[in-house]
Amino acid sequence: MKIAIVCYPTFGGSGVVATELGLELARRGHEIHFITYRQPVRLALLNQNVHYHEVNVPEYPLFHYQPYELALSSKLVDMVKLYKIELLHVHYAIPHAYAGYMAKQMLKDEGIYLPMVTTLHGTDITLVGNHPFYKPAVNFSINKSDVVTSVSQSLKEDTLKYFDVKKDIKVIPNFIEINEYTPENIHCQRSVMAKPEERIVTHISNFRKVKNIPDVIKVFYKIQEKMPAKLMMVGDGPEKEGAEILCRKLGIEDKVIFFGNSSEIHQILSYTDLFLLPSETESFGLAALEAMANKVPVISSNSGGLPEVNIPEVSGYLSDVGDVVDMAENALKILSSDSELNKFKRNAFEVAKQFTVEKIVPMYEAVYEEALEAVIKKTPH
């Protein structure tokens, strides 16, 4: 099957999942065309089944804001015709589903009927999409998609609550490539991050307000009061500077390492003892799943899709948003003894196995077949 994938080419969860999905589909023999404004960060190597097409937006002084949606829809039309693309899979409703629909209509006028699958990832629904300026367009785009999927049951329920959706929404969770997260070929040494007697605690995110970065620092502060520990802060974003200031204020700056954005996440996680994710909300919690695939237990909030990933008292613990005392107490339950820590590490890995590419990607392939069949039925003969 020839599939075009439209996504954001960034470190964010939707872009990572879209890229990994495309790469796995290519390994399964499909021809994948990534169409976006920059090569996705996880798309390190192109091959005969993986192609990248850049969307260029010409600068015109007439426009106060350059029309990316228009450029994207036009690029989609050109690529579909040039490469005989059979299906479009857009990730993130804004602006991709809207641009995808416009491309579908332009192609339809030329007798080309292109099915579109839209995957909802989170803030495209709960934050951006629900804004009064965008809500009508998002609602329209979802209903005009041939098949709609969401990455968690929680996100599906939010979508149905916020929008007048007439389409069935299929839940297909995010996935992980377990083989990537074995401790083979680890180049960095644990001693670079911490002393042998110190527990290693890690947080990975885009450092936005929704991630509750101050709570990460506060939970760690309570942990290090009880035992030797180091905190690895991986990622970058608007809350990073405030986190550094808070560390200095609490006098723990020598116990916290800020890595910035890193391409060596699984190396860092391979030495991690505990992962912190106290987010205000998570549509799924891909960072938690990546940690669990590295045999790292998770302390998280109980918001959004996190309870669907982090199983309490099995892979870690859940707490109410903002309850740093409960999070710290749960963290200490896991970290205080090697036997308890090792039990949670094994359990986390077993839970992660439920989200392997081998189990999840065939669900997308089935959705593609459904979308193709739906369009065939609508196509004039």
Secondary structure, DSSP 8 states (H G I E B T S, - for coil): -EEEEE---SSSHHHHHHHHHHHHHHHTT-EEEEEESS--TT----BTTEEEEE------TT-SS--HHHHHHHHHHHHHHHHT--EEEEESIIIIIHHHHHHHHHHHTTT----EEEEE-SHHHHTSTTSTTTHHHHHHHHHHSSEEEESSHHHHHHHHHHS---S-EEE----B-GGGGSSTT--S-GGGT--TTSEEEEEES---GGG-HHHHHHHHHHHHHHS-EEEEEEB-STTHHHHHHHHHHHT-GGGEEEEES-S-HHHHHHT-SEEEE--S--SS-HHHHHHHHTT--EEEE--TTGGGTS-BTTTEEEE-TT-HHHHHHHHHHHHS-HHHHHHHHHHHHHHHGGGBHHHHHHHHHHHHHHHHHHHHHHS--
